[in-house]
Amino acid sequence: MRYLTTFLLAALVHGLYSQSPEARDVYETARHTTEPQYSFDGRYEYLVLPSSFSKDDIRKLPFTDRRILKIDLVYTTFRESSEFDQKQLDLARLDKLIEINPQIVVNKFFEWNIIGQTGCASSASCLDFFHGFVIYYEDYFTKETSLAEIDSVRSDLMALDQRIGELRKLLKIDYRRIDCEYPESAYSPEYLGEQLEKIYDCAETYKGRVFFEVELDYNGRPQEVTVSGNLFPCKERLAFALKYILKWKRGLVIGRRQYNVRAKGYVSFPIKKESVNITSFEISKNLMEKYKMLQQYAQCVAYETDTSYVDIFPKVDQKVVSKALFRNHWSPDLVIVDVTGSMYPYTADLLKWIKLSSLQKETDFVFFNDGNDLPTNQKVIGKTGGLYHVKTNDFSVAKEKMFEAMRAGGGGDLPENNFEALVYGEKVAKPGGEVVMIADNYSFPRDSQLLARHTGQLKIILCHTEKGINTQYLDLARKHGFTLHTLQTDIVDLQKEMLRIEGVSYKREPAGFVRIR
């Protein structure tokens, strides 16, 4: 634990008590508690600012590389004089802290605690008790810390699988048989034998069968040929010749799609007509599981499954992302996802939704990490990067692309490149329907000016709203016609003078929305 100490001027001369509205707002909305003697919270790193009368020793709080979690103002309840006003003393301390560090009241999404210590009964005994501020923080996230978050996401998904297993009786699964066709050769066996005889130029003589395998892509084009047999002398030349002459009309066909597949066969020596024979096809394990396939020599059998989790939804732990998506029955064309630090509970929740909703159509996902760990001073609006796109309805594919984005960066500073990701997503996906963004309420995009390029409708799911809505998002949504969505509320009408959102009131003033205590 790092224990960093600087000194805060208290300038508490009688008559100079603070009257600033910011200090009063912090004081009146803070959590007030008492305890015998204050103990530092060892779960977090912290910065200590004891009360002091030396102005020269004051240092500003570092905001560039840390995310504040909570601030404790600590005092002792003992007083020698009945005229002593502890509230005015606390207000003066708060006012000086805010005066020196005005950013500290810009982000209102950490805890303020004012803690009175009751365990001393004299001025002498109170000298050993701490007085001042303790700022608890965490470093901004990097791609290294994202690795731990990936493990947390995986743990959440394992718990989901276990829960689904416990509730398996509630699953509703329908199977529908769909077309499944092996690749058809573009040439006859006779033609292949004739061509091989022309191309194959090994002088060594050989009699017998030589087996080979060939990887072909979804269009039926050979990608790699492997020849087996320890006694066969010309493996490389035969592989080259087979790759040149083999061709199929298409790859493996399942339903309306074509896939890569592995073909197996042999060549009979000496070469003659019908020397080249394809004996079987090997389908990947993932496809076999996805389509519940049965593989036979002459044909393959595939099924499309329609799995309904409708009775399981209420029994699975959900956060704001899946709650909002399920509540509104959205089927978005494009989903923009913040995967920067501290967002992993919500990215895991998105993966739950993908898995439990059994997406019927392919959806475009853009995962953004605010620059692939690019230093803050090098981030340029519209060119920050760290954007990862995939179009899929496959849970596993979406998960791996998300993890790829998380491994590449953690976000760094607090502002992020949400709308760069939106502009990019609309360019590659060209969505005609719903566009959903999953955003961090604690931070705010640095690139809101890019919305001048956005013409569609947008639904923003806000995460981390336990302490209220970031009013910057309310202003932005009102200006551009977006809707905002939290765990319990869909905020669709921002033209009202007053908003009541999950127990908190907001008033629209000329400069924008403000939170009402």
Order of alpha helices (4+ residues) and beta strands (2+ residues): beta-beta-alpha-beta-beta-beta-alpha-beta-alpha-beta-alpha-beta-beta-alpha-beta-beta-alpha-beta-beta-beta-beta-alpha-beta-beta-alpha-beta-alpha-beta-beta-alpha-alpha-beta-beta-alpha-beta-beta-beta-beta-beta
